Amino acid sequence: MIAMPSQFQQLLQGQSIGSITPQQILAAGQPVFLDIRTNADISAINKLIESYGRIHAPTYGQPIPLSGLVTTAVGSDDLLSPDSTEVRKVLSINVTNDGAAPITGWVTIGGVPFADIFVGPGSAIVAIGDLYSSKGLPLAVQVTDGVPGDLTTDCASILVIQ
């Protein structure tokens, strides 16, 4: 059997994988006919789609560049409340007690406590974890003992692909 050039490969000749668009893949893939060159075309299409996906199609949970946000809450308050189309990955939470007495409480996600807070006078604690906040799962701070106004909580987060 003589190997014949792929119609698909000829249509995309001279293109780089970084410059190819989905419309070009569709346009180049349409002229695949059931002839002796079909196997080579289908193989080339599959390889191109895999390569395109690795470069252009982000995976779920991947951070979105330039979407970082630092929010601050004083006392018992919401810290992060993404809208209906957002999912935010929490990168760090910093809790600072500027008062003269200890403060206790918790950080909640969707109203459910997930981290206890105990901060001594004039102290700060930093938590880093794998936490996501979205619509219906707001991140909040609840002070249970101490002066709420003395507690400042900062949260660094970034939008992620859903």
C-alpha positions in Angstrom: 0.0 0.0 0.0 1.3 3.4 -0.9 1.1 6.1 1.8 -0.8 9.1 0.5 -0.7 12.6 2.0 -3.5 13.5 4.3 -6.0 16.1 3.0 -6.4 17.3 6.6 -2.7 17.8 7.0 -2.5 19.7 3.7 -5.3 22.1 4.8 -3.4 23.0 8.0 0.1 23.1 6.5 2.2 25.9 7.9 0.0 26.4 11.0 1.3 26.2 14.5 -0.7 24.5 17.3 -0.8 27.8 19.2 -2.5 29.7 16.3 -5.1 27.1 15.3 -8.7 27.9 16.2 -11.6 25.5 16.7 -13.2 26.9 13.5 -10.1 25.9 11.6 -10.2 22.4 13.0 -13.9 22.1 12.0 -13.2 23.6 8.5 -10.2 21.3 7.9 -12.0 18.3 9.3 -15.1 18.6 7.0 -13.5 17.4 3.8 -12.7 13.9 5.2 -14.3 11.4 2.8 -14.3 7.6 2.8 -11.4 7.0 0.5 -7.9 5.6 0.8 -6.7 8.7 2.7 -9.5 8.6 5.4 -7.4 6.7 8.0 -4.6 9.2 7.8 -7.0 12.1 8.0 -8.8 10.7 11.1 -5.6 10.0 12.8 -4.3 13.5 12.1 -7.6 15.1 13.3 -7.4 13.1 16.6 -3.8 14.1 17.2 -4.5 17.7 16.5 -7.5 17.8 18.8 -5.5 16.3 21.6 -2.7 18.8 21.1 -5.1 21.7 20.9 -6.8 20.6 24.1 -3.5 20.4 26.0 -2.7 24.0 25.0 -6.1 25.8 24.8 -8.6 23.9 26.9 -8.0 24.6 30.6 -8.8 22.0 33.2 -11.4 22.5 35.9 -10.1 24.3 39.0 -7.3 26.0 37.1 -6.8 29.6 38.2 -7.9 32.4 35.9 -5.0 34.9 35.5 -5.6 38.5 36.8 -8.6 37.5 38.8 -7.0 37.6 42.3 -8.9 39.3 45.1 -8.2 40.2 48.7 -11.3 40.8 50.8 -11.5 42.0 54.4 -14.0 41.5 57.2 -14.1 43.2 60.6 -15.7 41.2 63.4 -18.5 38.8 62.4 -19.1 39.3 58.7 -19.1 37.8 55.2 -15.6 37.4 53.9 -16.3 36.1 50.4 -19.6 35.8 48.5 -19.1 34.8 44.9 -21.9 35.5 42.4 -23.9 32.8 40.6 -21.2 32.3 37.9 -18.1 32.3 40.0 -16.0 29.8 41.9 -13.2 31.1 43.9 -10.2 29.1 45.3 -9.2 30.5 48.7 -5.4 30.8 48.8 -5.0 32.1 52.4 -6.9 33.5 55.3 -5.2 35.9 57.8 -6.9 36.6 61.1 -5.6 39.5 63.3 -6.6 40.5 66.8 -5.8 44.1 67.5 -7.4 44.0 70.9 -6.2 43.4 74.5 -8.3 40.2 75.0 -8.3 36.8 73.2 -10.9 36.3 70.5 -12.5 32.9 69.6 -14.9 32.0 66.9 -14.9 30.2 63.6 -14.7 30.6 59.8 -17.7 29.1 58.1 -18.4 28.0 54.5 -22.1 28.0 53.6 -22.9 28.6 57.2 -21.1 25.4 58.3 -18.1 25.9 60.7 -14.9 24.4 59.2 -12.1 26.2 61.1 -11.9 27.3 64.7 -10.4 30.7 65.5 -8.4 31.4 68.6 -6.3 34.5 68.4 -4.4 36.0 71.4 -4.1 39.7 72.0 -2.1 41.5 69.4 -1.6 38.3 67.4 -2.3 37.0 63.9 -2.8 33.5 62.5 -2.6 32.5 58.8 -4.4 29.5 57.3 -3.6 28.1 53.9 -5.8 25.4 52.5 -7.6 23.9 49.6 -11.0 25.6 49.9 -13.5 26.7 47.3 -16.3 29.3 47.6 -19.2 29.7 45.2 -22.8 30.9 45.1 -24.5 29.3 48.1 -21.2 28.7 49.8 -20.1 32.1 51.1 -17.1 32.3 53.3 -17.8 34.1 56.6 -16.3 34.9 60.0 -18.2 34.4 63.3 -16.9 35.8 66.6 -18.1 33.8 69.6 -16.1 35.4 72.4 -14.1 38.6 72.7 -14.6 42.0 71.1 -15.8 41.5 67.5 -14.4 44.9 66.3 -10.9 43.9 67.3 -10.8 41.0 64.8 -9.8 41.7 61.2 -9.9 38.8 58.7 -8.3 39.0 55.2 -8.9 36.4 52.5 -6.8 36.0 49.3 -8.6 34.2 46.6 -8.6 33.7 42.8 -11.3 32.7 40.3 -11.0 29.2 38.9 -12.4 27.6 35.8 -15.6 25.7 36.5 
